[in-house]
């Protein structure tokens, strides 16, 4: 068998006198989030018998319990995630006596609203049928503050009774519970470069090289990443993680599956103004504005604090889509702004969401590995939930691993299929994922068709839906000229492109101004520039000594690209226009690791397949915010 590795510095190319160290463990885990929390909590609870003896002996360290280590890229296990509303079924089963008062920014859901937001300024791009609907709502006097509160919330969308959580704060709390049991270690600030594979057998992971320049070339103080050999590798590094994506590239996805549906969540945690009428436990869902394809949310935590934001999906075909400015227009909608005006931003962030759901499920197991969490296809695209689903997938794997350990059976593909995959297929997780599998197909045709399709799927448990064929990004993202046809002449677009390129600016600001979106009047507290959000609300840091994790496969492809959606959609302004042409510039000191560049690139990979021209590799650092 031949060991395959795409590490920055191959083992046979290490500087003279430098060796790659090796450490053996029983279970190597990649990525700490809700899925890994569910796995490690379940595993740790079951590793010891009632008399304190281990249920199985470590093969890496005989005489000891199994050695379990989790490696997390971010500098803390709660950095850079999201606000959560969840039914919490898996959480409640794991913590039947859970006291939410012990977790910061946690409370019960007490009230929910779904609100359709009309366009108060006339800049939104709305299809004809939606404009007719808007006029009818206004004509019948149903709109208040340019918004219509739906009188009914379908059961499939309802989260009450459930929990409101800050994922960062919950992860820190859950990590403390796990570490307190003393049977698993969590190592933050330790990025994993790739799995170590012999053919299709995973035998561990390789940590990222340190002491290299931005291109990965060794410098003074070079330290090659350690090889961690394990009996089982648990992959929970999310939809943009290096290990999960490496496995997908190596093994492909099961026949008929694809991971083309995405969204970027752009969000803030804010101090609400004194006297705000919004009550703790409120969950607010919005649709219709600033563009019909964009959904919004606002959750009210204890202490007059709220988590809010928008979700911008991959089927929103604007080639100059920008989450940050759209977020600011959403916040200033009269229905929302009356509650936010005078508030203050506490933290800010962004994250890519894998929204293919069950259809995006990769190979869940193989010889030596198992996958859990969002990167394993747990997100429910009908109910708009993924936190509890991810946790539950980890719990199911934890129970299965304990079963195999007690029986002294190896972690082969067959054994993991008979235990973990079988449990997952028999769970509520699978039943609900199947009902949601085609719920959003209609959005491939149009916004109204998508909404109708979701209603049909939700009311029929997935038996009915609006059909629509999914497309790759380069098949669906139009040119800027095509998208703005009838609104901005092509020659004017060319001049705007020339001006922005010379100034090193993205196009979205100038183009949004041109079609009628008003400029944002910054107040220095809640409405701040994108750059200030990075400084005040994101706390982005990138430790030195690691290679750049965003690169471009072909310079020629970048030169020929007029859209450069990677620049327009970058959540942290880390990818910028190169005034000299060629590939865009990348500044990892601004990268929040959202991964939006992966699925927003409008040009296919020169190597073919599902990929685009952006290469998103393993990286360190990122967004420092335990609240968001």
C-alpha positions in Angstrom: 0.0 0.0 0.0 1.1 3.5 -0.8 0.7 6.3 1.7 -0.9 9.4 0.1 -0.4 12.8 1.5 -1.0 16.4 0.3 0.9 18.0 3.2 2.7 21.3 2.5 6.1 19.7 3.1 6.2 16.0 2.1 8.1 13.8 4.5 10.8 13.0 1.9 11.3 16.8 1.4 11.9 17.8 5.0 15.0 19.8 5.7 18.1 17.8 6.4 18.2 16.7 10.1 14.5 17.4 10.7 12.2 14.4 11.4 8.4 14.3 11.6 7.4 13.1 15.0 4.8 10.5 15.7 2.3 10.0 18.5 -0.1 7.0 19.0 -3.6 7.4 20.4 -6.6 5.3 20.3 -9.1 7.8 18.9 -8.1 11.0 17.2 -10.8 13.6 16.8 -10.9 16.6 14.4 -12.9 19.7 15.2 -14.8 20.6 18.3 -18.4 21.7 17.8 -21.8 20.4 18.8 -21.2 17.1 17.1 -17.9 16.4 18.8 -19.4 17.6 22.0 -22.1 14.9 21.7 -19.6 12.3 20.9 -17.0 13.0 23.6 -19.7 13.5 26.3 -21.3 10.2 25.4 -17.9 8.4 25.1 -16.5 9.8 28.3 -19.5 8.8 30.3 -19.2 5.2 29.2 -15.4 4.6 29.3 -15.3 3.5 32.9 -17.2 0.7 34.7 -19.0 1.4 37.9 -16.0 0.2 39.9 -13.8 2.7 38.1 -12.0 0.2 35.8 -11.9 1.0 32.1 -14.4 -0.8 29.8 -11.5 -1.5 27.4 -7.8 -1.2 27.5 -5.9 1.3 25.4 -4.0 -0.2 22.5 -1.8 2.9 22.4 -1.0 2.9 26.1 -1.7 -0.6 27.6 -3.1 -0.6 31.1 -4.8 2.7 30.6 -8.3 3.6 29.4 -8.5 4.4 25.6 -6.5 7.6 24.8 -8.8 10.1 23.2 -7.6 13.5 21.9 -9.6 16.2 20.0 -7.7 18.7 17.8 -9.4 22.1 17.2 -8.1 24.7 14.7 -9.4 27.8 16.5 -7.6 29.1 19.5 -10.5 28.4 21.8 -13.3 25.8 21.6 -16.0 28.5 21.5 -14.6 30.9 19.0 -16.4 32.0 15.8 -19.7 30.2 15.8 -23.3 31.2 16.0 -26.5 31.9 17.8 -28.8 28.9 18.0 -32.5 28.2 18.3 -33.2 24.5 18.8 -35.8 22.0 20.0 -32.9 20.5 21.9 -34.1 16.9 21.9 -30.6 15.4 21.8 -29.3 17.9 24.3 -32.2 17.2 26.7 -31.5 13.4 26.4 -27.8 14.0 27.2 -28.5 16.4 30.1 -31.9 15.6 31.5 -31.3 17.9 34.5 -29.8 20.8 32.4 -29.9 24.1 34.2 -29.7 26.8 31.5 -28.8 29.4 34.1 -25.3 27.7 34.2 -24.7 28.6 30.6 -24.2 32.2 29.5 -26.7 33.5 26.9 -29.0 30.5 27.3 -32.7 30.6 27.8 -36.0 28.9 26.8 -37.9 29.8 23.7 -41.1 31.6 24.9 -42.5 33.2 21.8 -42.0 32.9 18.0 -42.9 35.1 15.1 -42.5 34.7 11.3 -42.5 38.1 9.6 -42.6 39.0 5.9 -40.7 42.2 5.3 -41.7 44.4 2.5 -39.3 46.7 0.7 -39.5 50.2 2.3 -37.1 51.9 -0.1 -37.8 50.5 -3.5 -34.3 49.0 -4.2 -35.0 45.3 -3.7 -35.1 43.1 -6.8 -38.5 41.5 -6.6 -40.3 39.3 -9.1 -43.6 40.4 -10.6 -45.8 38.1 -8.5 -44.1 39.2 -5.3 -44.7 42.9 -6.2 -48.4 42.0 -6.7 -48.4 40.3 -3.3 -46.7 43.3 -1.7 -49.3 45.7 -3.1 -52.2 43.5 -1.9 -50.7 43.5 1.6 -50.5 47.2 1.6 -53.9 47.7 0.0 -55.7 45.6 2.7 -53.9 47.5 5.5 -52.1 44.4 6.7 -48.6 46.0 6.8 -47.2 47.7 9.9 -43.8 49.2 9.7 -43.6 47.7 6.1 -44.0 44.2 7.6 -46.6 41.5 7.8 -46.6 39.1 10.8 -47.8 35.7 9.7 -50.7 34.5 11.8 -49.6 30.9 11.7 -46.3 29.1 12.1 -46.2 25.6 10.7 -45.3 22.9 13.1 -42.2 21.9 11.1 -40.8 25.4 11.6 -41.8 25.9 15.3 -39.0 25.5 17.9 -41.2 26.2 20.9 -40.6 24.7 23.4 -36.9 24.7 22.9 -33.7 26.5 23.7 -32.0 29.7 22.7 -28.2 29.3 23.0 -25.0 30.9 22.0 -23.1 28.0 20.3 -19.8 29.4 21.5 -20.9 29.6 25.1 -22.5 26.2 25.0 -19.4 24.7 23.4 -17.3 26.1 26.2 -19.7 24.8 28.8 -19.9 21.3 27.2 -16.1 21.2 26.7 -15.7 21.9 30.4 -18.0 19.0 31.3 -16.0 16.7 29.0 -12.6 17.8 30.3 -13.8 17.5 33.8 -14.4 13.8 33.4 -10.7 13.4 32.6 -11.1 10.8 29.9 -10.7 12.9 26.8 -8.4 15.8 25.9 -9.3 18.8 23.8 -6.4 20.7 22.2 -7.4 24.1 20.7 -5.0 26.0 18.5 -3.9 22.8 16.8 -5.0 22.7 13.1 -5.0 19.4 11.4 -3.6 19.4 7.8 -5.1 16.1 6.5 -5.9 12.5 7.2 -3.1 10.0 6.9 -4.3 7.3 4.5 -3.1 4.0 3.1 -5.2 3.6 0.0 -8.7 4.1 1.5 -7.8 3.2 5.0 -7.4 6.1 7.5 -4.8 5.5 10.1 -4.7 8.9 11.8 -4.1 12.6 11.0 -1.2 14.9 10.3 -1.0 18.2 12.1 -0.2 21.4 10.3 3.4 22.4 9.7 4.6 25.4 11.6 7.5 27.8 11.0 6.7 28.2 7.3 6.1 31.2 5.1 2.8 32.0 3.4 3.6 29.6 0.6 4.4 26.8 3.0 8.2 26.9 2.6 10.2 26.1 5.8 11.8 29.1 7.6 13.8 29.4 10.7 12.1 27.6 13.5 10.4 25.1 11.1 8.5 22.4 12.9 6.9 19.7 10.8 3.4 18.7 11.9 3.3 15.6 14.0 1.7 12.4 12.7 -1.1 11.2 15.1 -1.7 7.5 14.5 -5.0 6.2 15.7 -7.3 3.2 15.6 -10.2 5.5 14.8 -10.3 9.0 13.4 -13.6 10.9 14.1 -14.1 13.8 11.6 -16.2 16.7 12.8 -14.5 19.7 11.2 -17.6 21.0 9.5 -18.4 21.5 5.9 -15.2 23.5 5.1 -12.8 21.5 7.2 -9.6 20.2 5.7 -9.9 16.6 6.7 -13.5 16.2 5.7 -13.0 17.9 2.3 -9.8 15.7 1.7 -11.9 12.6 2.3 -14.6 13.8 -0.1 -12.0 14.5 -2.8 -10.3 11.1 -2.2 -13.5 9.0 -1.9 -16.1 11.0 -3.7 -19.7 11.2 -2.5 -22.2 8.3 -2.6 -23.9 8.0 -5.9 -26.6 10.6 -6.4 -25.4 12.9 -3.6 -23.9 16.4 -4.0 -23.0 19.3 -1.7 -23.9 22.2 -4.0 -26.4 24.0 -1.6 -24.9 26.5 0.8 -25.6 29.7 2.7 -23.5 32.2 4.5 -24.8 33.4 7.9 -23.7 37.0 8.6 -24.5 37.8 12.2 -24.0 40.0 15.3 -24.6 39.8 19.0 -25.8 43.2 20.3 -26.8 45.0 23.4 -30.3 46.1 22.8 -31.1 49.7 23.7 -32.5 50.4 27.2 -36.2 50.1 27.3 -36.4 47.7 24.3 -39.8 46.1 24.1 -38.4 42.7 22.9 -38.7 40.1 25.7 -36.3 37.3 26.6 -37.0 34.1 24.8 -38.4 35.7 21.6 -37.5 34.1 18.3 -38.1 36.2 15.2 -37.7 34.8 11.7 -37.9 37.1 8.6 -38.2 36.7 4.9 -38.5 39.0 1.9 -35.9 41.7 2.5 -33.4 43.1 1.7 -33.7 40.7 -1.2 -36.5 38.1 -1.5 -33.9 35.3 -1.3 -32.4 36.4 2.0 -33.8 35.2 5.4 -33.2 36.9 8.7 -33.4 36.0 12.4 -33.3 37.7 15.8 -33.1 35.9 19.1 -33.5 37.6 22.5 -31.2 36.3 25.3 -31.2 37.2 29.0 -29.7 40.6 30.0 -31.3 42.5 27.1 -28.9 40.9 24.6 -29.9 39.6 21.1 -28.3 37.5 18.4 -29.3 38.6 14.9 -28.4 38.1 11.3 -29.2 37.0 7.8 -28.7 33.9 5.7 -27.7 34.4 2.1 -28.1 31.2 0.1 -26.1 29.9 -2.8 -29.2 30.1 -5.1 -29.2 33.9 -4.7 -27.6 34.5 -8.0 -26.3 38.0 -7.6 -22.6 37.8 -8.6 -21.8 40.8 -6.3 -23.6 39.5 -3.2 -22.2 41.0 0.0 -23.5 39.7 3.3 -22.2 42.5 5.4 -24.0 45.4 3.6 -27.2 43.4 3.2 -27.1 42.7 6.9 -26.9 46.4 7.6 -29.9 47.1 5.3 -31.9 44.3 7.0 -31.1 45.8 10.5 -32.4 49.2 9.3 -35.7 47.8 8.1 -38.3 49.9 10.0 -39.8 46.7 11.7 -36.3 45.7 13.0 -34.7 49.1 13.5 -37.3 50.4 16.0 -36.0 47.7 18.4 -32.3 48.1 17.5 -31.8 51.9 17.3 -29.5 53.0 20.1 -28.1 49.5 20.6 -24.4 48.4 20.5 -22.5 45.7 18.7 -20.9 43.2 21.1 -19.5 40.7 18.5 -19.8 39.9 14.9 -19.1 36.9 12.7 -19.9 34.8 9.7 -20.1 31.1 8.8 -20.9 28.9 5.8 -23.7 26.5 6.2 -23.9 23.3 4.2 -27.5 23.2 3.2 -27.6 20.1 0.9 -28.8 18.2 4.0 -29.3 14.5 3.5 -28.5 14.8 -0.2 -25.0 16.2 0.8 -24.2 13.2 3.0 -20.7 11.9 2.4 -19.5 8.4 3.1 -20.2 8.3 6.8 -17.7 5.6 7.7 -14.7 3.7 6.2 -11.9 1.6 7.6 -10.5 3.7 10.4 -12.8 6.7 10.3 -16.3 8.0 11.0 -18.0 11.3 10.2 -20.4 13.3 12.3 -22.0 16.8 12.4 -22.7 19.3 9.6 -20.0 17.9 7.3 -21.8 14.6 7.5 -25.1 16.0 6.2 -27.0 16.5 9.4 -28.4 20.0 8.7 -32.2 19.9 8.3 -33.0 22.3 5.4 -36.8 22.1 6.0 -36.8 23.1 9.7 -33.8 25.3 9.4 -32.0 23.5 12.2 -28.7 21.8 12.6 -27.3 22.2 16.2 -29.3 19.4 17.9 -29.0 17.2 14.8 -25.2 17.5 14.9 -25.1 16.8 18.6 -27.3 13.7 18.1 -25.0 12.3 15.4 -22.1 12.5 17.8 -24.2 10.8 20.5 -25.0 7.9 18.1 -21.4 7.5 17.2 -20.3 7.6 20.9 -22.7 4.8 21.8 -21.5 2.8 18.8 -17.8 3.2 19.6 -18.4 2.1 23.2 -20.1 -1.0 21.8 -17.1 -1.9 19.7 -14.6 -1.1 22.4 -16.4 -3.4 24.9 -16.5 -6.2 22.3 -12.8 -5.6 21.4 -13.8 -5.2 17.7 -11.7 -3.1 15.3 -13.0 0.1 13.8 -13.5 -1.3 10.3 -16.0 0.0 7.8 -18.2 -3.1 8.3 -18.2 -2.8 12.1 -18.9 1.0 12.0 -21.7 0.4 9.5 -23.3 -2.2 11.7 -23.2 0.0 14.7 -23.1 3.8 13.9 -24.7 3.9 10.5 -27.4 1.4 11.5 -28.3 3.6 14.6 -28.3 6.7 12.5 -30.6 5.2 9.9 -33.0 4.1 12.6 -33.1 7.5 14.4 -35.3 10.5 14.2 -32.4 12.2 12.6 -32.7 10.1 9.5 -36.5 10.2 9.3 -36.6 14.0 9.4 -33.6 14.3 7.1 -35.4 12.3 4.4 -38.6 14.4 4.8 -36.5 17.5 4.2 -34.4 16.0 1.4 -36.1 17.8 -1.5 -37.8 20.6 0.5 -35.8 23.4 -1.1 -35.6 22.1 -4.6 -38.1 24.8 -5.7 -35.6 27.6 -4.9 -33.7 26.4 -7.9 -36.6 27.7 -10.0 -37.6 30.8 -8.1 -38.3 32.3 -4.6 -42.1 31.8 -4.6 -41.7 28.2 -6.0 -39.2 27.6 -3.2 -41.5 28.8 -0.5 -44.4 26.8 -1.9 -42.1 23.7 -2.1 -41.0 24.1 1.6 -44.7 24.3 2.7 -45.6 21.3 0.6 -42.7 19.2 2.0 -43.4 20.3 5.6 -47.1 19.6 5.5 -46.6 16.2 3.8 -43.5 14.9 5.5 -41.6 15.3 2.3 -44.0 13.4 0.0 -44.8 16.5 -2.0 -42.3 19.2 -3.1 -41.6 21.7 -5.9 -39.1 20.1 -8.3 -35.9 21.8 -9.3 -32.5 20.7 -10.6 -29.4 21.8 -8.6 -26.6 23.4 -10.5 -22.9 24.0 -9.8 -21.9 27.6 -9.0 -20.3 28.1 -12.5 -23.5 26.9 -14.1 -25.8 29.3 -12.3 -24.0 32.5 -11.4 -24.6 35.0 -14.2 -22.3 37.7 -15.4 -22.6 41.1 -13.8 -23.9 42.5 -17.1 -26.6 39.8 -17.3 -27.7 40.2 -13.7 -28.1 44.0 -13.9 -29.5 44.1 -17.5 -32.2 46.7 -17.6 -30.9 48.5 -14.5 -27.3 49.4 -15.3 -25.9 49.8 -18.9 -23.0 47.5 -19.8 -20.7 50.4 -20.5 -21.4 51.9 -17.1 -20.6 48.6 -15.5 -17.3 48.5 -17.3 -16.4 52.0 -16.0 -17.4 51.0 -12.4 -15.3 47.9 -12.7 -12.3 49.9 -14.0 -12.6 52.5 -11.2 -13.0 49.9 -8.4 -10.0 47.9 -9.7 -7.8 50.9 -9.7 -8.8 51.7 -6.1 -8.5 48.0 -5.0 -12.2 48.0 -4.0 -14.9 45.3 -4.5 -17.7 46.2 -6.9 -20.7 45.6 -4.7 -20.7 49.0 -3.0 -20.7 51.0 -6.2 -23.3 48.8 -7.9 -25.6 48.7 -4.9 -25.4 52.5 -4.7 -26.2 52.7 -8.4 -29.4 50.7 -8.2 -30.8 52.7 -5.3 -29.6 51.2 -2.1 -29.0 54.1 0.3 -25.6 54.6 1.8 -25.2 53.3 5.4 -25.0 56.2 7.9 -22.5 54.8 10.5 -23.3 55.5 14.1 -20.1 54.1 15.6 -22.0 51.6 17.8 -24.2 49.3 15.8 -23.8 50.5 12.2 -20.0 50.4 11.6 -17.9 49.9 8.6 -16.9 46.4 7.6 -13.3 47.1 8.6 -14.4 48.3 12.0 -16.5 45.2 12.5 -13.3 43.2 12.0 -11.6 45.3 14.7 -14.4 45.8 17.2 -16.7 42.8 16.8 -14.7 40.0 15.2 -11.3 40.1 16.9 -9.7 38.3 13.9 -6.2 36.9 14.5 -3.9 34.7 12.4 -0.9 33.3 14.2 2.4 33.5 12.3 4.3 30.5 11.0 1.5 28.9 9.0 0.9 28.9 5.3 -2.0 30.8 3.7 -5.1 28.6 3.6 -6.8 30.4 0.7 -5.1 30.1 -2.7 -6.1 30.0 -6.3 -5.6 27.0 -8.6 -5.1 28.8 -11.9 -3.9 32.4 -12.4 -5.2 32.3 -15.9 -8.7 31.5 -14.7 -8.6 34.4 -12.3 -7.4 36.8 -15.0 -10.3 35.8 -17.3 -12.9 36.2 -14.5 -15.0 39.4 -14.6 -17.3 38.6 -11.6 -14.7 37.7 -9.0 -17.5 36.6 -6.6 -14.9 35.4 -4.2 -14.1 39.1 -3.5 -17.6 40.3 -3.5 -18.8 37.5 -1.1 -15.8 37.5 1.3 -17.2 37.8 4.8 -14.1 39.5 6.2 -12.8 41.5 3.2 -9.8 39.1 3.3 -9.9 38.5 -0.5 -9.4 41.8 -2.4 -8.9 43.1 -5.9 -5.4 42.9 -7.3 -4.8 46.2 -9.1 -2.1 44.5 -11.1 -4.4 41.8 -12.3 -3.8 38.1 -11.8 -5.1 36.3 -8.8 -6.9 38.3 -6.1 -5.0 39.3 -3.0 -5.5 37.3 0.3 -5.0 38.7 3.8 -5.3 36.0 6.4 -5.4 38.6 9.2 -8.9 39.4 8.0 -10.1 35.8 7.3 -12.9 34.6 9.6 -12.7 31.0 8.1 -16.3 31.1 6.9 -15.4 29.3 3.7 -17.7 31.3 1.5 -15.1 31.6 -1.1 -15.3 27.8 -1.8 -18.8 27.9 -3.0 -19.0 31.5 -4.3 -16.3 31.1 -7.0 -18.0 31.2 -10.4 -15.3 29.4 -12.3 -14.8 25.7 -12.3 -11.7 24.0 -11.2 -9.2 23.4 -14.0 -9.0 19.8 -12.8 -12.8 19.4 -13.3 -15.3 17.8 -11.0 -17.5 19.7 -8.5 -14.7 22.0 -7.3 -14.1 25.7 -8.2 -10.9 27.6 -8.8 -10.5 28.5 -5.1 -8.4 26.2 -2.9 -9.3 26.4 0.8 -6.8 24.5 2.9 -6.1 23.9 6.5 -5.5 27.1 8.5 -5.0 28.4 12.0 -6.6 31.3 14.0 -9.7 33.0 12.8 -12.5 34.8 14.5 -12.2 35.3 18.3 -15.7 35.6 19.8 -17.2 33.2 22.2 -20.6 34.8 21.8 -21.2 34.7 18.1 
